[in-house]
Amino acid sequence: MALALQIVLVIASVIMTLFVLLHRGKGGGLSSLFGGGVQSNLSGSTVVEKNLDRVTIFTGLIWIACIVALNLIQAYA
């Protein structure tokens, strides 16, 4: 059980990292350092951004649930 949760945790971590990097930069910060601030607003769709937000939040919830479950398994095993 713990091994399966660890595998899901690693996969969720990689997927969440990719989804966070796919988000469009909203202001300054790191995205504008590498040319992200030069892009026009026409390149992204609000529907795509909302769906990406939902998927990122769902992946984050899976990630948190795996961490809590692994800690509970470690505490009571």
C-alpha positions as CSV (number, residue, x, y, z in Angstrom):
1,M,0.0,0.0,0.0
2,A,2.8,2.4,0.9
3,L,4.7,1.6,-2.3
4,A,1.6,2.4,-4.4
5,L,1.1,5.7,-2.6
6,Q,4.7,6.6,-3.1
7,I,4.4,5.9,-6.9
8,V,1.2,8.0,-7.1
9,L,3.0,10.8,-5.2
10,V,5.9,10.9,-7.6
11,I,3.6,10.8,-10.6
12,A,1.4,13.6,-9.1
13,S,4.5,15.7,-8.3
14,V,5.8,15.5,-11.9
15,I,2.4,16.2,-13.4
16,M,1.7,19.1,-11.0
17,T,5.1,20.6,-11.8
18,L,4.3,20.4,-15.5
19,F,0.8,22.0,-15.0
20,V,2.2,24.8,-13.0
21,L,4.8,25.5,-15.6
22,L,2.1,25.6,-18.3
23,H,0.3,28.5,-16.6
24,R,0.6,31.8,-18.3
25,G,2.4,34.5,-16.4
26,K,0.1,37.2,-15.1
27,G,2.6,39.9,-14.4
28,G,6.3,40.3,-13.7
29,G,8.3,37.6,-12.1
30,L,10.1,34.7,-13.6
31,S,7.9,34.4,-16.7
32,S,8.9,37.9,-17.9
33,L,12.6,37.2,-17.4
34,F,12.6,34.6,-20.2
35,G,10.4,36.6,-22.6
36,G,7.0,35.6,-21.2
37,G,5.9,39.2,-20.7
38,V,6.4,40.0,-24.4
39,Q,3.6,37.7,-25.5
40,S,0.2,39.1,-26.4
41,N,-3.0,38.3,-24.6
42,L,-4.4,36.6,-27.7
43,S,-2.1,33.6,-27.3
44,G,-4.1,32.1,-24.4
45,S,-7.7,31.3,-23.9
46,T,-9.6,31.9,-20.7
47,V,-11.4,28.6,-21.0
48,V,-8.1,26.8,-21.4
49,E,-6.7,28.7,-18.4
50,K,-9.7,27.8,-16.2
51,N,-9.5,24.1,-17.1
52,L,-5.7,24.2,-16.4
53,D,-6.5,25.7,-13.0
54,R,-9.0,23.0,-12.2
55,V,-6.7,20.2,-13.3
56,T,-3.8,21.7,-11.3
57,I,-6.0,22.0,-8.2
58,F,-7.2,18.4,-8.6
59,T,-3.6,17.1,-9.0
60,G,-2.6,19.2,-5.9
61,L,-5.4,17.6,-3.9
62,I,-4.2,14.1,-4.9
63,W,-0.7,15.1,-4.0
64,I,-1.8,16.3,-0.5
65,A,-3.9,13.2,0.1
66,C,-0.9,10.9,-0.8
67,I,1.3,12.8,1.7
68,V,-1.3,12.6,4.5
69,A,-1.9,8.9,3.8
70,L,1.8,8.1,3.8
71,N,2.3,9.9,7.1
72,L,-0.7,8.1,8.6
73,I,0.7,4.7,7.4
74,Q,4.1,5.6,8.9
75,A,2.7,6.7,12.2
76,Y,0.5,3.6,12.7
77,A,2.7,0.9,11.2
